[in-house]
Amino acid sequence: MSESKSSRILRSLPRDKAFYFFTSIGNYTGESAASLEEFVKKILNVHVKSLEFHIYRGDFVKWIAGTLEDKALADKIERLRKLKPIGMDLRDRLYLVVSKHYESLKKSRPTSVSTFTKPKSTTIAYSRPQSKEAVWTQLEE
């Protein structure tokens, strides 16, 4: 997967695009996730009834494919849904699928600027200006 696609999937969303966890229609848990990272963490914390409610309605697949734009993860969750796990089995399997996918996306992102290391030598050598031809010759060698 490209770095830009990974970064897009891993971005933080505005709150109006977040996933809101319910246990049934009209019964909001008070939990939401505005990024894939938050979603992974919430899988471990929200009531399992909420996970069951959303997976069988297709809500996770719709949000991940449509809002996060991650078709690969949406397909994995759809395959999990077809296995019809319930309870803690659902939580464990969903967490495994989503967290592994999340970790693989993090690895494909570009390294941060903070990992840049300063060159060891700080000595500056001055020389006379070179002609364009001399510079091009050095670059081609």
N, C-alpha and C positions, 0 to 999 in steps of 0.2 A: 504494500500500500504506500502511496506517495506521502511525503512529509506534510505537504499542505492539506491533504485529505485527513491525515491523522490529527493534525492541529485543529482542523475544523470540527471533527468529531469530539475532540477533547475540550473544546471551548466551553466557557461558562455562558449560560443563556440568561436572557432577562427573565425576571420572575414570572411574567405572563406566559412564557414558553416552558416553564418547569413542569415536571411530572408531579402531580398531587395524588397522594395515596389515600384511598378510601377502603372501607371494609365492605361497604354495600352502597347502593345509590343513596346519596344524601348523608352518608356517615363518614365525614372527613376525619382522618387520623391526626391531623395537625402536622404531618410530615410531608416534605416535598424535596425534590432533587432538581437542581438547575444545571447539572453537568453529569457526565458519565461517572466521574469520580464520586460525586455525592450519591448517585444511584447505587453504586457498588456498596457504599457504606450503609445506606438505608435498607438494603436487602437483609442485612443482619439485624436491624433494629425494629423494623415495622412488624406489626402483628402478622402472623402467617396467614390469617384470614384475608388480609389485604393483598398479599401475594397471590393467593388462590383467586380472589375476586378479579384481579387485573389480568392475570395470565390467561384465564379461560374466556375473558371477554376480548382478548387480543389487544388490550391497551398498551402493554409493554412493546409489542411488535410495532404498533402504529406510531408510538412516540419515538422509538429508536430509529425506525426507518424514515419517518416523516420529519421529525424535528431535529434529531441528531444527525440524520442523513447517513446512517450506518446500516446498509443493507445486509452486510455479512453477519453482524451481530443479531439483527432482526431475524434472519434465517435460522440462526442457531437457537434462538429462543422459540421460534415456531416449531422446530423439531422437538425441543424439550416439551412444549405444550402438548404435542401429539402423544407423548409418553404418559401423560395424565398423572404426574406425581402430585401428591398432596402433603400437607403438613410440613414437618421438618425435612422430609425427603425433598420436597419442592424447594424449600429455602436453601438446602445444601447444594442441590444441583444448579439452581439458578445462580447462586453466588459463585460457584465454580466456573460456570460458563461465562458470566459477565466479568468476573475478576481476571480470568486468564486473558480474555479478549482485551480488557483495559490495559493490562500489563504489556501485551504485545504492541498495542498502539503507542504506549509511552516510550517503548524502546525504539520505535521507528521515527520519533520526533527528533529534530536537530538538537545537537548539544547546545546548552545555554552558553551565553557569552561569559558567564562567571567562571567557566572552566578554562578560559584563556590564560596561558602562562606567559609571564613576562620573559623576554629573552635574557639570558644570563649576562651577556656582555652589554655594558652601557657606554662603552667607548665609542665616540663618534670620530670617524676618519674623514678628513676633508681632502678633496682632490680637485684638480682643475676640471672645468666643464668639458664634457665630451661632445663630439659632433653627433647628429642623429644617426649617421651611418655607423659609427662606432657602437652606439647603444643597440641598434638593430642587430648588428653582428654578434654582440654578446648575448642577446636574447635568443638568437637562432641556434647558437652553439649548444 
